[in-house]
Every structure is written in C-alpha cells, then in structure tokens.
Amino acid sequence: MPALASHRKERSRTTTSPAVGLTTAAIAGVTLLSTQSAGAAPTEPKPSIEEVQKKVDDLYRQAGTATEKYNKAKESTDAKRAEVDELLDDAATRTEKLNESRRVLGNYAATQYRTGAVTPTAALLFADSPQAYFDQTQLMDRMTDRQRTVIDDYETQRAADAKQRAAATEKLESLTLSQKALRTSKQEVQAKLAEARALLSKLTAEEKARLAALERQKQDEARLKAEAQAKAEAEARAKEAAAEAARQQQEAAQSQDTSTGTGTDTGTSTGTGTSTGTTDSTYAAKADKVLAFARAQIGKPYVWGASGPSSYDCSGLTQAAWKAAGVDLPRTTWDQVNVGTRVATKDLLPGDLVFFYDDISHVGIYIGDGMMIHAPKPGTNVREESIYYMPIYGSVRPA
C-alpha cells in the first residue's frame, strides 16, 4: 500500500543575513554616539587675541579700582588704630589715677576702723585739755572735708574713665570693620590679578607675540595723540611769547611818548603782571621738584598698595612725588582728584595730575607734551607714557 503523504507542514528555518546584522550594529553604534554627543557639554570657542587683551585690560583696571579701595581701607585702619592707641593710653593713665584715689580712700577707711567711732563727749573727757579737744575737732573737720574732696574726685575720675573706655570700645569696633574691609579689598585685588594671570598663561608663544604687538599698536596710537598735543602746546607757547614781545615793544614805545604820570600808571600795571608771573613761577618750582622725584623712580616696579621707596602703585607715586615738593596729598585717587584746582586737558602744566577712567581708578603726573610719568599696572615698571593711553577723566593742579 502506498505511503500516505504527510499533511504536517515542514517548519521553515529563518537565517539572518550577515549584511543585515552589520547594518543593525552600525545603527546601534550611531545611536549610542549621538546620545553621548548630546549629553556632552558643548566646547566653548577659544577667545580671540583681541578679546583676551580686552579682558586682561578690564581685569587690571578692576584690580586698580580694588587697589584704591584697599588704600582707602588701609588709610582708615591706620587712622583708627592711632585713635584707639591714644584712647587706650589715656584710659590707662586715668585708671592709674583712679587706683591712687582708691588707695587714699582705703587709707581713710582703715584709719576710721582702727580709731573707731568716738563721741564728742568722750573725746572731750579723754582730751589733755579743752584746747586740745577743739584743736582735734577742727582737724577732724578738715579731714572730713579732704575726704569729701577725694571722694568727689574719685567719682569724677571713675565717670571719665568709664566714658573713655566706652569711646575706646566704639573705636575698636570701628577698627574691626575697617580691618574687615581691608581684608576684603586685598582678596578682591588678588582674585582679579590671579584671573588675569590665568588668562595669559593659556596663550601660546605666538599668541603672546600677537598680544604684545597689539599693545605696541595701542601705545603708538596714544603717542601720536601726545605728539599732536605737544605741537599744539608749542604753538601756544610761541603765540604767547610773540604776544609778550609785542606788549613789551608797545610799552617801550609808549614810555617814550607819554608823560611821567602815564608812565607811573604803566609801571603799576606791569607790577600786577609780575605778581601773576611770581605765582606761576612758584608752582613751576614745586613742579620741578615733583618731576625730579618722579623721574628718579622710573624703572621701579608697580606693586599694588605700595607707596615707596622701592615700589609704587599709581596714587602712591603721585603722593610721594608731591610730598617731595612739600605738599601732602591724600592716599587714594578718589581723594586726590578733589585737591587743588581742576584744569582742562588743553591747559595742563607739568606737575598736574591726570586721572583716568570713569571710576577714577588711575592717576599719572603730567610732564608736558602730552606725556606723563605713572605706575601703570602689575607686571610693569614706573615709566613715561602718553596721557592718551587710557580714557581721561579729568585733571587737577594740586598747589
């Protein structure tokens, strides 16, 4: 009998193609990489040299502002410390006097304790004579008045001592606040300078060379502006000299053609002119001393908070230079700008102080021809430079 055909359907075998497996793996890999890339923080673009220069300049300027805060806090701290020391010395003196009064009162109390309380009748009975009794009574009255005076003095001294100690305590609290401000300003300066150094340390040698080139370009542009001012100043001096020569010629001609009375009036007028010249020459004499001192400091390093003699910050240099001419200036740029007479840039004379930036955080000493001597910033030395190297805030004539 023929075999019956099987009606069970044969199970089909599915075979995965190698190509399909590779494609699936590739897709999974791309997906994984895409996920990782999306999760990673985007890389910030490296700043340009121009951006680095601007950032570093801003940090140095901010450090300059913080330096002036430090100088002001230090000046305040030093003044308060001197006041506290004086108050404490005075309090110590008062305490010594107070202790002496206590000793005197203690002696009176001990004497009364030893003698005890004696009634007038008993005193009269035990007295050698009535006259001796009256003499002793009068003496005791005087002693009582003296004791009363000592007690009054003691109370007065004790009140004054308490008041003095309260004042010293208040000054000590104020000193503590000034010291805190001093520490804060110091930390702010150090933080700004550290940030600037970190930026510069990331530059390659080529980038540092480009940064130096940009600095030279900035200095050259400032020098050209200074040269233009120098030319304008020279022209102004020439015009002034010509006008003075013409005036003298006119006076000479008038002296020959006028009467004696008119000549006397002319002489009086000339005397007034001489007075103005004397004032100018007095300032010029002081300015010569200022400039001589400032030039002698050229090459010394800028150090924030320093006022000489081996290093300076900007306001420390101007203060020391004018002190050499016998003029005491405050310590900070913010106080120095309020000393003397304000002058326009076109009217600057050697010795004048030129201030920079809107926050008045830098100052230099004008030497003429659009140039100044100043202590620029950390990492540099005292040097001559164009006043147009930085934005000018204003200028003053200190004396």
C-alpha positions in Angstrom: 0.0 0.0 0.0 1.4 3.3 -1.0 2.6 5.5 1.9 0.3 8.3 2.7 1.6 11.9 2.2 2.2 13.8 5.3 -0.1 16.7 5.8 2.2 18.3 8.5 3.8 21.5 7.0 7.5 21.5 7.3 8.9 24.2 9.8 10.7 26.8 7.8 14.2 27.9 9.1 14.9 31.6 9.1 18.5 32.6 8.6 19.8 36.1 9.5 21.9 37.6 6.7 25.3 38.8 7.8 24.7 42.1 6.0 21.6 42.7 7.9 23.4 42.1 11.2 26.2 44.5 10.4 23.7 47.2 9.5 21.8 46.8 12.7 25.0 47.0 14.7 26.0 50.1 12.8 22.7 51.8 13.5 23.0 51.0 17.2 26.5 52.4 17.3 25.5 55.6 15.6 22.6 56.0 18.1 24.9 55.5 21.0 27.4 58.0 19.8 24.6 60.5 19.1 23.3 60.0 22.6 26.8 60.6 24.1 27.4 63.7 22.0 24.1 65.2 23.0 24.9 64.6 26.7 28.4 66.2 26.5 28.8 69.9 27.2 29.5 72.0 24.1 33.1 73.2 23.8 33.4 77.0 24.1 35.2 78.6 21.3 38.6 79.9 22.2 38.6 83.7 22.6 40.5 85.8 20.0 43.6 87.7 21.0 41.7 91.0 20.8 39.1 89.5 23.3 41.9 88.3 25.6 43.5 91.8 25.5 40.2 93.5 26.4 39.5 91.0 29.2 43.0 91.3 30.7 42.9 95.1 30.5 39.5 95.1 32.2 40.8 92.8 34.9 43.8 95.1 35.5 41.5 98.1 35.7 39.2 96.3 38.1 42.3 95.4 40.2 43.3 99.1 40.1 39.9 100.0 41.5 40.2 97.3 44.2 43.7 98.6 45.0 42.3 102.1 45.6 39.6 100.5 47.9 42.5 98.8 49.7 44.4 102.0 50.0 41.4 103.8 51.4 40.7 101.0 53.9 44.3 100.9 55.0 44.4 104.7 55.5 41.2 104.5 57.5 42.5 101.5 59.5 45.8 103.2 60.3 44.0 106.4 61.5 41.6 104.4 63.6 44.4 102.3 65.1 46.2 105.5 66.1 43.0 106.9 67.7 42.4 103.6 69.6 46.0 103.6 70.9 45.6 107.1 72.1 42.4 106.3 73.8 43.8 103.2 75.5 46.9 105.2 76.7 44.6 107.9 78.1 42.4 105.2 79.7 45.5 103.6 81.3 46.5 107.0 82.7 43.0 107.6 84.1 42.9 104.1 85.6 46.2 104.8 87.4 44.8 108.0 88.9 41.6 106.1 89.8 43.6 103.4 91.6 45.5 106.1 93.5 42.2 107.6 94.6 41.1 104.2 95.8 44.3 103.8 97.8 43.7 107.2 99.5 40.1 106.3 100.3 41.2 102.9 101.6 43.7 104.6 104.0 40.9 106.8 105.3 38.7 103.8 105.8 41.4 101.9 107.6 42.1 104.8 109.9 38.5 105.1 110.9 38.3 101.4 111.6 41.4 101.5 113.9 40.2 104.5 115.9 36.6 103.5 115.9 33.7 105.9 116.4 34.4 108.3 119.3 31.6 110.6 120.7 32.3 114.3 121.2 31.8 113.9 125.0 34.2 111.0 125.2 36.7 112.9 123.1 36.4 115.9 125.5 36.9 113.7 128.6 39.9 112.0 127.2 41.5 115.1 125.8 44.5 116.5 127.6 42.8 119.9 127.7 39.8 121.7 126.3 42.1 123.5 123.8 43.4 120.1 122.7 39.9 118.9 122.2 38.9 121.9 120.0 42.1 121.6 118.0 41.4 117.9 117.3 37.8 118.6 116.4 38.9 121.3 113.9 41.5 118.9 112.5 38.9 116.2 112.1 36.5 118.6 110.3 39.3 119.5 107.9 40.0 115.7 107.4 36.3 115.2 106.6 36.4 118.0 104.0 39.5 116.5 102.5 37.9 113.0 102.4 34.8 114.5 100.7 37.0 116.1 98.1 38.8 112.8 97.5 35.5 111.0 97.1 34.2 113.7 94.7 37.4 113.4 92.7 37.2 109.6 92.7 33.6 109.7 91.4 34.5 112.2 88.7 37.5 110.1 87.6 35.5 106.9 87.6 32.8 108.5 85.3 35.5 109.9 83.0 37.3 106.5 82.9 34.0 104.7 82.0 33.3 107.3 79.3 36.9 106.9 77.9 36.6 103.1 77.9 33.3 103.3 76.1 34.8 105.5 73.4 37.8 103.1 73.1 35.3 100.2 72.7 33.4 102.0 70.0 36.7 102.9 68.1 37.8 99.3 68.4 34.6 98.1 66.8 35.1 100.7 64.0 38.7 99.5 63.7 37.5 95.9 63.3 35.2 96.9 60.5 38.0 98.8 58.7 40.2 95.7 59.0 37.5 93.6 57.5 37.2 96.0 54.6 40.9 95.9 54.2 41.0 92.1 54.0 38.1 92.1 51.5 39.8 94.6 49.3 43.0 92.7 49.4 41.2 89.5 48.4 39.5 91.3 45.6 42.8 92.6 44.2 44.4 89.2 44.4 41.4 87.5 42.7 41.4 89.9 39.7 45.2 89.6 39.3 45.0 85.8 39.5 42.3 85.7 36.8 44.4 87.9 34.5 47.4 85.7 35.0 45.4 82.6 34.3 44.2 84.0 31.0 47.7 85.0 29.9 49.1 81.6 30.9 46.9 79.8 28.4 48.3 81.7 25.5 50.8 80.1 23.2 54.1 81.8 22.4 52.7 83.0 19.0 49.6 84.4 20.7 51.7 86.2 23.3 53.7 87.8 20.5 50.4 88.9 18.8 49.2 90.3 22.1 52.5 92.3 22.5 52.0 93.6 19.0 48.5 94.9 19.9 49.9 96.6 23.0 52.6 98.3 20.9 49.9 99.4 18.4 47.9 100.9 21.3 50.9 102.7 22.6 51.8 104.1 19.1 48.3 105.4 18.7 48.5 107.1 22.1 51.9 108.5 21.3 50.6 110.1 18.1 47.9 111.9 20.0 50.5 113.1 22.5 52.7 114.4 19.7 49.7 116.3 18.3 49.2 117.9 21.8 52.9 118.6 22.0 52.7 120.5 18.7 49.6 122.4 19.9 51.4 123.3 23.2 54.5 124.5 21.3 52.3 126.7 19.0 50.5 128.1 22.0 53.8 128.9 23.7 55.1 130.6 20.6 52.0 132.7 20.3 52.2 133.7 24.0 55.9 134.6 23.6 55.1 136.7 20.5 52.2 138.4 22.3 54.5 139.2 25.2 57.2 140.6 22.9 54.7 142.8 21.2 53.4 144.0 24.5 56.8 144.9 25.7 57.6 146.7 22.5 54.3 148.7 22.8 55.1 149.6 26.4 58.6 150.7 25.4 57.2 152.9 22.6 54.6 154.4 25.0 57.2 155.2 27.6 59.0 157.5 25.1 55.9 159.3 24.0 53.8 159.7 27.2 54.0 161.8 30.3 55.5 160.8 33.6 52.1 160.2 35.2 51.1 157.9 32.4 54.4 156.1 32.8 53.7 155.7 36.5 50.4 154.1 35.7 52.1 151.8 33.2 54.6 150.8 35.9 51.8 149.9 38.2 50.2 147.7 35.6 53.5 146.0 35.0 53.8 145.3 38.7 50.4 143.4 38.6 51.7 141.3 35.8 54.8 140.5 37.8 52.7 139.2 40.6 51.0 136.7 38.3 54.3 135.6 37.0 55.5 135.1 40.5 52.6 132.8 41.2 53.3 130.8 38.1 57.0 130.6 38.9 56.1 129.3 42.4 54.1 126.5 41.0 56.7 125.8 38.4 59.4 125.5 41.2 57.3 122.9 43.0 56.5 121.1 39.8 60.3 120.8 39.1 60.8 119.0 42.4 57.8 116.7 41.7 59.1 115.8 38.2 62.7 115.3 39.5 61.4 112.9 42.1 59.1 111.1 39.6 61.9 110.7 37.1 64.1 109.2 39.7 61.5 106.4 40.3 61.4 105.3 36.6 62.1 101.6 36.3 60.8 100.7 39.8 58.1 98.1 39.8 54.4 98.6 40.2 53.1 96.9 43.4 49.5 97.4 44.4 49.2 99.1 47.8 52.8 100.4 47.7 53.9 104.0 48.2 57.7 103.7 48.0 60.5 103.9 48.2 61.3 100.7 46.3 57.9 100.2 44.5 54.7 102.1 43.9 51.1 101.9 42.8 49.7 104.8 40.8 48.4 107.0 43.7 51.3 106.0 45.9 53.7 107.5 43.3 51.8 110.8 42.9 51.5 111.2 46.7 55.3 110.6 47.2 56.2 112.9 44.3 54.2 115.9 45.6 55.4 115.2 49.2 58.9 115.8 47.8 57.7 119.3 46.9 56.3 119.9 50.4 52.7 119.2 49.5 50.7 116.5 51.3 48.2 114.7 49.1 45.7 112.1 50.3 46.4 108.4 49.6 43.8 107.5 47.0 42.9 108.7 43.6 39.3 109.4 44.7 40.6 111.9 47.3 43.5 113.3 45.2 41.1 114.3 42.4 39.4 116.7 44.9 42.6 118.5 45.9 43.6 121.8 44.2 42.1 123.3 41.0 40.5 121.5 38.1 42.2 122.1 34.8 41.2 121.2 31.2 43.5 118.9 29.2 44.5 121.6 26.9 45.6 123.8 29.8 47.8 121.1 31.5 51.1 122.2 33.0 54.0 119.9 34.2 53.3 118.6 37.6 49.5 118.5 37.2 47.7 115.2 38.0 45.8 113.4 35.2 43.1 111.0 36.2 41.7 108.1 34.1 38.5 106.0 33.7 35.0 106.8 34.8 35.7 105.3 38.3 38.9 107.5 38.7 41.0 104.4 39.4 44.3 105.6 37.9 46.4 108.7 38.0 49.7 110.0 36.5 51.9 113.1 36.7 51.9 115.3 33.6 55.4 116.2 32.3 54.4 118.2 29.2 54.0 117.4 25.5 51.1 115.1 26.1 53.2 112.7 28.3 53.1 111.6 31.9 55.0 109.5 34.4 52.9 106.9 36.1 53.0 103.4 37.7 50.8 101.6 35.1 49.8 98.1 36.3 51.0 94.8 37.8 53.9 93.4 35.8 55.2 96.8 34.7 57.5 99.5 36.0 57.2 103.2 36.5 57.6 104.8 33.1 56.8 107.7 30.8 53.7 107.3 28.6 51.2 109.2 26.6 48.2 110.5 28.6 46.0 109.2 25.8 46.9 105.6 26.5 43.8 105.5 28.7 40.5 107.4 28.7 41.0 110.7 30.6 38.6 111.5 33.4 40.0 114.9 34.3 43.0 116.8 35.7 43.9 118.9 38.8 46.6 121.3 39.8 47.4 120.3 43.4 49.0 123.6 44.6 
